[in-house]
Amino acid sequence: MKKDIHPSYGPVVFRDRAANHTFLTRSTMTSEKTIEWEDGNTYPVVDVEISNVSHPFYTGTARVLDTAGRVEKFQKRYGAGKVGAAGPTGSIGATGAADTVGKKRG
């Protein structure tokens, strides 16, 4: 590595304000605020709004979309299981061109 071009990499405490959770890790982030850690040393502390303790994905409180309702609405609007004009092996789509996927030309 080249000298004097990289930021210093050292221990930093991150504090999740929403969940009142702190953890010690290494980072290039710094802060003027400090905190005394469990080992008796003083480290810079960086306040974050969200972490793995308070994020909905990790806590299991993430919202699940009602995909079944959307599928039913689509089927109700456009019909379910209708066979196109070209029959069950190929159908005429919205562009008016026959579906030729998997068929040999020629």
N, C-alpha and C positions, 0 to 999 in steps of 0.2 A: 504494500500500500504506500502511496505517496504521503509524505509527512505534511501536516498542517492544512489538509484540505477536507478532512472528514470531521463531522461533529463528534463530540465526546459521547461515549456510550457507557452508561453506568446505571446503578440501581436507582429506581424511581418507584414511589408508591402511587398507585392510581386509586382514587376514591370515588365510588359510585354514590352520588348524593341521593338518588331516588331510593336505593335499597340499603343505605348506610353500610356498605360493604367496601373493604379495602383489601388490596393485594399488592405485594411487592414483586417487581419484575425489573428487567433491564430495558432501557430505552434511550433514545437520543433526546427525548423531550426533557425540558427543564422547567423549573418554576421558582419563583421567589419565596413561595410558601413552603414551610418544612413541617415535618411531623416526626415524632419520636416513635420508632417501631418497636415491636415486641422484643427484639434482641438488644435494645438499649441504644442503638445508633439512630442518628437523625438523617432523614432522607428528604429530598424534594417531593412534594405531593402535587399531583395533577388531578383536578376535579373533572369527572366525566358525567354526562347526563344519563348514560345507559351502559350497561355491561351485560355479561352473560347471566348475572343474577337477576336483573330486572327486565331483560329483553323478552318480549312475548314469545318469540320462537323457542327460546331455551327454557322458559318457564312453563310452556304447554298451554298458554292462554291465547295463542294465536287464533284469529278468526278463520273459520273454514267457510268457503263460498258454497252456496247452495247450487252445486252443479246439476243435481238431479232435477231441480225445478227448472233450470235453464234448458236442459235437454228436453224435458216434457213440453216446455213452451215452444221450442223449435219444432218438435214433432207435430204439435198441435197446429202450428202455423203453416208448415210446409208439407205435412203428411208424413206418415211413417211407412216404410216398406213399399213405396210405389216403384214399379218397374218402368224404366224409361222406354222410349219408342223403339230402341234397337234390341230390346229383350234383356234377359238377365245377365248375359255375358258382356254386353256393352251398352252403354246408355248415352243418350244425348244430353250433354250438360248445359249449363247456362250460356255457353258460347255458341251452341248450336252444332259443335263438332262432335262426332262420335268418339267415344272412349276407346282408344286402341292400345291401352297398356297391356303388355304381355302377348300381343298378337303380331305375327310376322307379316311384313309387307311384301307384296309382290307378285 
